Amino acid sequence: MRLPDPERVSNLIREAALLEIVPRFRNLQAGDVREKSPGEVVTAADDAMEERLADALLALLPGSVLVGEESASADAALFELLLGDAPVWLVDPLDGTANFAAGSPVFGTMVCLVHRGATAAAWIHLPMTGQRLVAECGSGAWLDGRRLRIGPPAEPLRVLLGTKFFPSPLREQIEATRGLFDTHPSAHCAASTYTQLATGGLDAALYYRLMPWDHAPGILVHAEAGGYSARLSGEPYSPLVRTGGLLVAPSPEEWSRMAGLFGV
């Protein structure tokens, strides 16, 4: 598969956000917010952004298909596209929707290109800061034209422990380690968290639920910046897997140390 020009994709995402997300920030109208599942909201910005990106990305790579968060939420059969031979655009049009709807600027857009189960390229865009992260498998990760390299971790590690969905007793085992880390609260926005992981604001993060649009882009960016991630079983992360735990760490050594502390 020949990858599209990463800068062109980055510009498409930025332009779409300027048209569909930014004008609606703190300006949502009656009827612009609805609940798609208990406790989970979606806005007119999510829908419009996904539609605009779908048109642009599919035109950019003929023969590709698209799995967006909103379309897949409405039709779970779209996940089957990830098992096919066609390149798949995975799109989270507005990551951090609850933040956006509440007027918090912590939200972003995440896109990646998956081919035969492997993530080939990824983009993260934070409209309110202007940050744009781009990664290609084997070619490094970049922030606004500057190559990213994860430095030595802090001591203690700055960690996001997302334990909410872990089953007992594993959740209790993990919670018992909080005192060993500098724990940070969840931003409720994977785009923001993976940006922090790749740029040095966080050292590690733990997740249980693994919706592919939330993690596939960030995992590639983090890996290309020099980080290490794996499922708690020790198996490599795959966008085909949607649950079971994921530990994102600055190195294989730190991953093993943390996994040992968690008892996995």
C-alpha contacts under 8 A as a table, 3 or more apart, distances in Angstrom:
res1	aa1	res2	aa2	distance
1	M	87	P	7.81
1	M	115	H	7.95
3	L	6	P	7.80
3	L	121	A	7.89
4	P	8	R	7.64
4	P	9	V	7.37
4	P	60	L	7.15
4	P	61	L	6.85
5	D	8	R	5.33
5	D	9	V	6.57
6	P	9	V	5.15
6	P	10	S	6.14
6	P	121	A	7.99
6	P	134	V	7.19
7	E	10	S	4.93
7	E	11	N	6.13
8	R	11	N	5.12
8	R	12	L	6.22
9	V	12	L	5.02
9	V	13	I	6.33
9	V	57	L	7.59
10	S	13	I	5.26
10	S	14	R	6.27
10	S	123	W	6.68
10	S	125	H	7.90
10	S	132	R	7.32
10	S	134	V	7.49
11	N	14	R	5.02
11	N	15	E	6.02
12	L	15	E	5.24
12	L	16	A	6.06
12	L	53	L	7.59
12	L	56	A	7.28
13	I	16	A	5.15
13	I	17	A	6.15
13	I	53	L	7.05
13	I	109	T	7.68
13	I	125	H	7.29
14	R	17	A	5.18
14	R	18	L	6.28
14	R	125	H	6.98
14	R	127	P	7.28
15	E	18	L	5.09
15	E	19	L	6.37
16	A	19	L	5.15
16	A	20	E	5.95
16	A	21	I	7.68
16	A	49	M	6.48
16	A	52	R	6.64
16	A	53	L	6.87
17	A	20	E	5.24
17	A	21	I	4.88
17	A	22	V	6.18
17	A	49	M	6.86
17	A	127	P	6.68
18	L	21	I	6.09
18	L	22	V	5.26
18	L	23	P	7.09
18	L	127	P	7.62
19	L	22	V	6.69
19	L	23	P	6.73
20	E	23	P	6.51
20	E	24	R	6.97
20	E	45	A	5.75
20	E	48	A	6.10
20	E	49	M	5.58
21	I	24	R	5.45
21	I	25	F	6.38
21	I	45	A	5.33
21	I	46	D	7.79
21	I	49	M	6.97
21	I	94	L	7.94
22	V	25	F	5.26
22	V	127	P	7.18
22	V	128	M	7.93
23	P	27	N	7.07
24	R	27	N	4.76
24	R	28	L	5.46
24	R	45	A	6.72
25	F	28	L	6.72
25	F	100	F	6.67
25	F	101	A	7.70
25	F	103	G	6.85
26	R	100	F	7.73
26	R	101	A	7.40
26	R	102	A	7.88
26	R	103	G	5.34
28	L	32	D	5.84
28	L	33	V	7.61
28	L	101	A	7.61
29	Q	32	D	5.36
30	A	33	V	7.45
31	G	34	R	7.08
32	D	43	T	5.32
32	D	44	A	4.97
32	D	45	A	7.97
33	V	41	V	6.67
33	V	42	V	5.82
33	V	43	T	4.37
33	V	44	A	6.57
33	V	101	A	7.51
34	R	41	V	5.58
34	R	42	V	5.56
34	R	43	T	6.31
35	E	38	P	6.74
35	E	39	G	6.97
35	E	40	E	5.68
35	E	41	V	4.31
35	E	42	V	6.16
36	K	40	E	6.00
36	K	41	V	5.74
36	K	42	V	6.35
37	S	40	E	5.24
37	S	41	V	7.20
40	E	98	A	7.53
41	V	97	T	6.88
41	V	98	A	6.37
42	V	46	D	6.36
42	V	47	D	7.92
42	V	97	T	6.41
42	V	98	A	7.83
43	T	46	D	5.34
43	T	47	D	6.79
43	T	97	T	7.30
43	T	101	A	7.37
44	A	47	D	5.26
44	A	48	A	6.09
45	A	48	A	5.18
45	A	49	M	5.84
45	A	94	L	7.39
46	D	49	M	5.35
46	D	50	E	6.17
46	D	70	E	7.44
46	D	93	P	5.58
46	D	94	L	5.32
46	D	97	T	7.63
47	D	50	E	5.33
47	D	51	E	6.22
47	D	70	E	6.85
47	D	93	P	7.72
48	A	51	E	5.18
48	A	52	R	6.13
49	M	52	R	5.20
49	M	53	L	6.07
49	M	93	P	5.52
49	M	94	L	7.44
50	E	53	L	5.19
50	E	54	A	5.95
50	E	68	G	6.66
50	E	70	E	7.46
50	E	91	V	7.20
50	E	92	D	7.59
50	E	93	P	5.11
51	E	54	A	5.13
51	E	55	D	6.43
52	R	55	D	5.42
52	R	56	A	6.39
53	L	56	A	5.10
53	L	57	L	5.79
53	L	93	P	7.90
54	A	57	L	5.39
54	A	58	L	5.90
54	A	66	L	6.69
55	D	58	L	5.66
55	D	59	A	6.24
56	A	59	A	5.33
56	A	60	L	6.23
57	L	60	L	4.97
57	L	61	L	6.50
57	L	89	W	7.52
58	L	61	L	5.42
58	L	62	P	6.18
58	L	63	G	7.63
58	L	64	S	5.99
58	L	65	V	6.57
58	L	66	L	7.27
59	A	62	P	5.90
61	L	64	S	5.77
63	G	86	A	6.57
63	G	87	P	7.38
64	S	86	A	5.53
64	S	87	P	4.79
64	S	88	V	5.77
64	S	89	W	7.22
65	V	81	L	7.51
65	V	86	A	6.67
65	V	87	P	6.32
65	V	88	V	4.94
65	V	89	W	6.19
66	L	88	V	5.35
66	L	89	W	4.56
66	L	90	L	6.10
66	L	91	V	7.48
67	V	71	S	6.90
67	V	72	A	6.25
67	V	78	L	6.27
67	V	79	F	6.98
67	V	81	L	7.55
67	V	88	V	6.84
67	V	89	W	6.10
67	V	90	L	5.05
67	V	91	V	6.34
68	G	71	S	5.32
68	G	72	A	5.83
68	G	89	W	7.82
68	G	90	L	5.78
68	G	91	V	4.54
68	G	92	D	6.04
68	G	93	P	7.35
68	G	213	W	7.54
69	E	72	A	5.29
69	E	73	S	5.96
69	E	91	V	6.34
69	E	92	D	5.45
69	E	93	P	7.28
69	E	213	W	6.81
70	E	73	S	5.06
70	E	74	A	6.44
71	S	74	A	5.21
71	S	75	D	6.12
71	S	78	L	7.84
72	A	75	D	4.78
72	A	76	A	5.07
72	A	77	A	7.33
72	A	78	L	5.63
72	A	79	F	6.85
73	S	76	A	6.08
75	D	78	L	6.07
76	A	79	F	5.90
77	A	80	E	5.70
77	A	81	L	7.95
78	L	81	L	5.61
78	L	82	L	7.99
79	F	82	L	5.79
79	F	83	L	7.85
80	E	83	L	5.48
80	E	84	G	7.22
81	L	84	G	5.35
81	L	86	A	7.78
81	L	88	V	7.16
82	L	88	V	6.49
82	L	114	V	7.50
82	L	115	H	7.76
82	L	116	R	7.07
82	L	117	G	6.43
82	L	240	L	6.94
83	L	116	R	6.55
83	L	117	G	6.72
83	L	240	L	7.86
84	G	116	R	6.56
85	D	115	H	6.92
85	D	116	R	5.74
86	A	115	H	6.78
86	A	116	R	7.61
87	P	113	L	6.71
87	P	114	V	5.83
87	P	115	H	4.70
87	P	116	R	7.36
88	V	113	L	5.62
88	V	114	V	5.04
88	V	115	H	6.23
89	W	111	V	6.92
89	W	112	C	5.81
89	W	113	L	4.70
89	W	114	V	6.38
90	L	111	V	5.58
90	L	112	C	5.26
90	L	113	L	6.21
90	L	114	V	7.14
90	L	212	P	7.46
90	L	213	W	5.66
91	V	109	T	7.77
91	V	110	M	5.99
91	V	111	V	4.60
91	V	112	C	6.78
91	V	213	W	5.77
92	D	95	D	5.87
92	D	109	T	5.80
92	D	110	M	5.09
92	D	111	V	6.30
92	D	213	W	5.36
92	D	214	D	6.92
93	P	108	G	7.77
93	P	109	T	5.10
93	P	110	M	6.61
93	P	111	V	7.89
94	L	97	T	5.84
94	L	107	F	6.70
94	L	108	G	5.64
94	L	109	T	5.07
94	L	110	M	7.70
95	D	107	F	5.54
95	D	108	G	5.19
95	D	109	T	5.69
95	D	110	M	7.13
95	D	189	C	5.76
95	D	190	A	6.81
95	D	191	A	6.46
95	D	214	D	7.65
96	G	99	N	5.31
96	G	100	F	6.33
96	G	106	V	6.72
96	G	107	F	4.61
96	G	108	G	6.76
96	G	188	H	5.85
96	G	189	C	4.40
96	G	190	A	7.39
96	G	191	A	7.90
97	T	100	F	4.93
97	T	101	A	6.06
97	T	107	F	6.87
98	A	101	A	5.13
98	A	102	A	6.13
98	A	188	H	7.95
99	N	102	A	5.10
99	N	103	G	6.25
99	N	104	S	4.87
99	N	105	P	6.93
99	N	106	V	6.20
99	N	107	F	6.61
99	N	188	H	7.39
99	N	189	C	7.99
100	F	103	G	5.21
100	F	104	S	5.45
100	F	105	P	6.36
100	F	106	V	7.06
100	F	107	F	6.29
101	A	104	S	7.51
104	S	107	F	7.79
105	P	128	M	6.22
106	V	126	L	8.00
106	V	128	M	7.75
106	V	187	A	7.30
106	V	189	C	6.81
106	V	192	S	6.82
107	F	126	L	6.45
107	F	127	P	7.64
107	F	128	M	7.93
107	F	189	C	5.97
107	F	191	A	6.92
107	F	192	S	6.82
108	G	124	I	7.14
108	G	125	H	5.57
108	G	126	L	4.40
108	G	127	P	6.21
108	G	189	C	7.54
108	G	191	A	5.61
108	G	192	S	7.05
109	T	124	I	5.87
109	T	125	H	5.23
109	T	126	L	6.57
109	T	127	P	7.99
109	T	191	A	6.80
110	M	122	A	7.65
110	M	123	W	5.81
110	M	124	I	4.64
110	M	125	H	6.50
110	M	191	A	6.48
110	M	213	W	6.98
110	M	214	D	7.53
110	M	217	P	6.37
111	V	122	A	5.79
111	V	123	W	5.17
111	V	124	I	6.56
111	V	213	W	7.17
111	V	217	P	6.14
112	C	119	T	6.85
112	C	120	A	7.45
112	C	121	A	5.52
112	C	122	A	4.06
112	C	123	W	6.06
112	C	213	W	7.80
112	C	216	A	6.93
112	C	217	P	5.18
113	L	119	T	5.87
113	L	120	A	5.63
113	L	121	A	5.31
113	L	122	A	6.41
114	V	117	G	6.13
114	V	118	A	5.39
114	V	119	T	4.33
114	V	120	A	5.70
114	V	121	A	7.45
115	H	118	A	5.40
115	H	119	T	6.42
115	H	120	A	6.74
117	G	238	S	6.89
117	G	239	P	6.59
117	G	240	L	6.46
118	A	238	S	6.97
118	A	239	P	7.28
119	T	122	A	7.53
119	T	137	C	7.34
119	T	216	A	6.73
119	T	217	P	7.62
119	T	220	L	6.92
119	T	239	P	7.56
120	A	136	E	5.95
120	A	137	C	5.21
121	A	134	V	7.61
121	A	135	A	5.55
121	A	136	E	4.28
121	A	137	C	6.00
121	A	217	P	7.57
121	A	220	L	7.33
122	A	134	V	5.77
122	A	135	A	5.21
122	A	136	E	6.52
122	A	216	A	7.89
122	A	217	P	4.79
122	A	218	G	7.44
122	A	220	L	6.59
122	A	221	V	6.66
123	W	132	R	7.20
123	W	133	L	5.60
123	W	134	V	4.65
123	W	135	A	6.62
123	W	217	P	6.38
123	W	221	V	7.88
124	I	132	R	5.75
124	I	133	L	5.02
124	I	134	V	6.65
124	I	191	A	6.32
124	I	195	T	7.76
124	I	217	P	7.16
124	I	218	G	7.49
125	H	130	G	7.11
125	H	131	Q	5.87
125	H	132	R	4.58
125	H	133	L	6.45
125	H	191	A	7.58
126	L	129	T	5.74
126	L	130	G	5.61
126	L	131	Q	5.30
126	L	132	R	6.55
126	L	191	A	7.40
126	L	192	S	7.47
127	P	130	G	5.02
127	P	131	Q	7.11
131	Q	143	L	6.93
131	Q	144	D	6.60
132	R	143	L	5.71
132	R	144	D	5.61
133	L	141	A	7.06
133	L	142	W	5.55
133	L	143	L	4.53
133	L	144	D	6.59
133	L	195	T	7.62
133	L	221	V	7.41
134	V	141	A	5.67
134	V	142	W	5.22
134	V	143	L	6.58
134	V	221	V	6.85
135	A	139	S	7.06
135	A	140	G	5.81
135	A	141	A	4.23
135	A	142	W	6.27
135	A	220	L	6.69
135	A	221	V	5.23
135	A	224	E	6.59
136	E	139	S	5.24
136	E	140	G	6.21
136	E	141	A	6.88
136	E	220	L	7.70
136	E	221	V	7.94
136	E	224	E	7.56
137	C	140	G	7.01
137	C	220	L	7.09
137	C	224	E	6.94
138	G	224	E	6.95
139	S	224	E	7.19
140	G	147	R	7.04
140	G	148	L	7.50
140	G	221	V	7.87
140	G	224	E	4.57
140	G	225	A	6.16
141	A	147	R	5.86
141	A	148	L	5.51
141	A	149	R	7.94
141	A	221	V	5.55
141	A	222	H	7.62
141	A	224	E	5.07
141	A	225	A	5.30
142	W	145	G	5.65
142	W	146	R	5.23
142	W	147	R	4.34
142	W	148	L	5.36
142	W	225	A	8.00
143	L	146	R	5.09
143	L	147	R	6.34
143	L	148	L	6.55
147	R	225	A	7.83
148	L	198	A	6.97
148	L	199	T	6.72
148	L	225	A	5.12
149	R	198	A	7.53
149	R	199	T	7.60
149	R	225	A	4.63
149	R	226	G	5.92
150	I	198	A	6.28
150	I	199	T	6.66
150	I	200	G	6.38
150	I	225	A	5.73
150	I	226	G	5.67
150	I	227	G	6.54
150	I	250	P	7.02
151	G	200	G	7.02
152	P	250	P	7.83
153	P	157	L	6.36
153	P	203	D	5.85
153	P	250	P	6.79
154	A	157	L	5.10
154	A	158	R	6.61
154	A	203	D	7.16
155	E	158	R	7.74
156	P	180	L	6.99
156	P	181	F	5.25
156	P	182	D	5.85
157	L	181	F	5.31
157	L	182	D	5.80
157	L	183	T	7.98
157	L	202	L	8.00
157	L	203	D	5.94
157	L	204	A	7.23
158	R	181	F	6.24
158	R	182	D	4.65
158	R	183	T	5.76
158	R	184	H	6.75
158	R	201	G	8.00
158	R	202	L	5.28
158	R	203	D	5.14
158	R	204	A	6.49
159	V	181	F	6.43
159	V	182	D	6.06
159	V	183	T	4.80
159	V	184	H	5.83
159	V	202	L	6.27
159	V	203	D	5.92
159	V	204	A	4.77
159	V	205	A	5.44
159	V	206	L	7.93
160	L	183	T	5.69
160	L	184	H	5.07
160	L	185	P	6.28
160	L	186	S	6.38
160	L	202	L	7.79
160	L	204	A	6.43
160	L	205	A	4.54
160	L	206	L	6.25
161	L	183	T	6.98
161	L	184	H	7.62
161	L	185	P	7.88
161	L	186	S	7.88
161	L	205	A	5.87
161	L	206	L	5.02
161	L	207	Y	7.14
162	G	165	F	7.73
162	G	186	S	7.15
162	G	205	A	7.37
162	G	206	L	5.43
162	G	207	Y	5.14
162	G	208	Y	7.20
163	T	166	F	5.35
163	T	171	R	5.89
163	T	174	I	7.48
163	T	175	E	7.47
163	T	206	L	7.45
163	T	207	Y	6.86
163	T	208	Y	7.09
164	K	171	R	7.72
165	F	208	Y	6.06
165	F	209	R	7.01
166	F	170	L	6.66
166	F	171	R	5.23
166	F	208	Y	5.99
166	F	245	G	7.80
167	P	170	L	5.98
167	P	171	R	5.85
168	S	171	R	5.15
168	S	172	E	6.35
169	P	172	E	5.27
169	P	173	Q	6.39
170	L	173	Q	4.98
170	L	174	I	6.25
170	L	262	F	7.83
171	R	174	I	5.25
171	R	175	E	6.09
172	E	175	E	5.02
172	E	176	A	6.16
173	Q	176	A	5.33
173	Q	177	T	7.16
173	Q	262	F	5.99
173	Q	263	G	7.12
174	I	177	T	5.53
174	I	178	R	7.36
174	I	261	L	7.81
174	I	262	F	5.07
174	I	263	G	7.98
175	E	178	R	5.60
176	A	179	G	7.36
177	T	180	L	5.54
177	T	181	F	7.37
177	T	261	L	7.01
177	T	262	F	7.16
178	R	181	F	5.60
178	R	182	D	7.69
178	R	183	T	6.60
179	G	182	D	7.56
186	S	189	C	7.66
187	A	190	A	7.53
187	A	192	S	7.05
187	A	193	T	6.77
189	C	192	S	5.46
189	C	193	T	6.39
190	A	193	T	4.90
190	A	194	Y	5.90
190	A	214	D	6.00
190	A	215	H	7.30
190	A	218	G	7.72
191	A	194	Y	5.47
191	A	195	T	6.17
191	A	214	D	7.60
191	A	218	G	7.10
192	S	195	T	5.09
192	S	196	Q	6.30
193	T	196	Q	5.10
193	T	197	L	6.21
193	T	202	L	7.72
194	Y	197	L	4.87
194	Y	198	A	6.07
194	Y	218	G	5.26
194	Y	219	I	7.65
194	Y	221	V	7.90
194	Y	222	H	7.04
195	T	198	A	5.24
195	T	199	T	6.03
195	T	218	G	7.62
196	Q	199	T	5.16
196	Q	200	G	5.76
196	Q	201	G	4.45
196	Q	202	L	5.32
197	L	200	G	5.63
197	L	201	G	6.01
197	L	202	L	4.76
197	L	203	D	5.82
197	L	204	A	6.75
197	L	222	H	6.78
198	A	201	G	7.84
198	A	202	L	7.98
198	A	221	V	6.87
198	A	222	H	5.06
198	A	225	A	6.21
198	A	227	G	7.67
199	T	202	L	7.89
200	G	203	D	6.70
202	L	205	A	7.87
203	D	249	A	6.30
203	D	250	P	5.92
204	A	247	L	7.36
204	A	248	V	5.24
204	A	249	A	4.53
204	A	250	P	6.54
205	A	247	L	5.98
205	A	248	V	5.12
205	A	249	A	6.84
206	L	245	G	7.26
206	L	246	L	5.77
206	L	247	L	4.67
206	L	248	V	6.30
207	Y	210	L	7.24
207	Y	245	G	5.45
207	Y	246	L	5.15
207	Y	247	L	6.60
208	Y	243	T	5.90
208	Y	244	G	5.64
208	Y	245	G	3.88
208	Y	246	L	6.11
209	R	242	R	6.13
209	R	243	T	4.70
209	R	244	G	6.86
209	R	245	G	6.61
210	L	214	D	6.90
210	L	215	H	6.47
210	L	241	V	6.81
210	L	242	R	4.31
210	L	243	T	5.11
210	L	244	G	7.73
210	L	245	G	7.42
210	L	246	L	7.66
211	M	214	D	5.50
211	M	215	H	6.71
211	M	239	P	7.81
211	M	241	V	7.84
211	M	242	R	5.17
211	M	243	T	7.66
212	P	215	H	5.39
212	P	216	A	5.38
212	P	239	P	4.93
212	P	240	L	7.13
212	P	241	V	7.53
212	P	242	R	6.72
213	W	216	A	5.94
213	W	217	P	6.90
214	D	217	P	7.23
214	D	218	G	7.51
215	H	218	G	5.29
215	H	219	I	5.84
215	H	239	P	7.59
216	A	219	I	5.32
216	A	220	L	6.44
216	A	238	S	7.49
216	A	239	P	5.64
217	P	220	L	5.54
217	P	221	V	6.42
218	G	221	V	5.08
218	G	222	H	5.98
219	I	222	H	5.11
219	I	223	A	5.98
219	I	229	S	7.17
219	I	248	V	7.96
220	L	223	A	5.06
220	L	224	E	6.02
221	V	224	E	5.27
221	V	225	A	6.24
222	H	225	A	5.11
222	H	226	G	6.55
222	H	227	G	5.30
222	H	228	Y	7.37
223	A	226	G	5.13
223	A	227	G	4.61
223	A	228	Y	5.76
223	A	229	S	7.40
224	E	227	G	7.10
226	G	250	P	7.39
226	G	251	S	7.66
227	G	248	V	7.65
227	G	249	A	6.23
227	G	250	P	4.60
227	G	251	S	5.54
228	Y	248	V	6.16
228	Y	249	A	5.33
228	Y	250	P	5.75
228	Y	251	S	5.06
228	Y	252	P	5.78
228	Y	255	W	7.32
229	S	236	P	7.28
229	S	237	Y	6.97
229	S	246	L	7.18
229	S	247	L	5.70
229	S	248	V	4.38
229	S	249	A	5.88
229	S	252	P	7.79
229	S	255	W	7.39
230	A	233	S	7.73
230	A	234	G	5.65
230	A	235	E	5.80
230	A	236	P	4.76
230	A	237	Y	5.22
230	A	246	L	5.86
230	A	247	L	5.77
230	A	248	V	6.82
231	R	234	G	5.31
231	R	235	E	5.39
231	R	236	P	6.05
231	R	237	Y	5.71
231	R	244	G	7.11
231	R	245	G	5.57
231	R	246	L	4.23
231	R	247	L	6.04
232	L	235	E	7.30
232	L	244	G	7.20
232	L	245	G	5.46
232	L	246	L	5.62
232	L	247	L	6.38
232	L	259	A	7.15
232	L	264	V	6.58
233	S	264	V	7.33
237	Y	241	V	7.60
237	Y	246	L	7.42
238	S	241	V	5.68
239	P	242	R	7.36
247	L	255	W	7.07
247	L	259	A	7.97
248	V	255	W	7.29
249	A	252	P	7.22
249	A	254	E	6.20
249	A	255	W	5.28
250	P	254	E	6.48
250	P	255	W	7.40
251	S	254	E	5.28
251	S	255	W	6.18
252	P	255	W	4.95
252	P	256	S	6.18
253	E	256	S	5.24
253	E	257	R	6.25
254	E	257	R	4.98
254	E	258	M	6.07
255	W	258	M	5.27
255	W	259	A	6.03
256	S	259	A	5.09
256	S	260	G	6.07
257	R	260	G	5.17
257	R	261	L	6.39
258	M	261	L	5.02
258	M	262	F	6.27
259	A	262	F	5.05
259	A	263	G	6.24
259	A	264	V	5.53
260	G	263	G	5.03
260	G	264	V	6.07
261	L	264	V	7.85
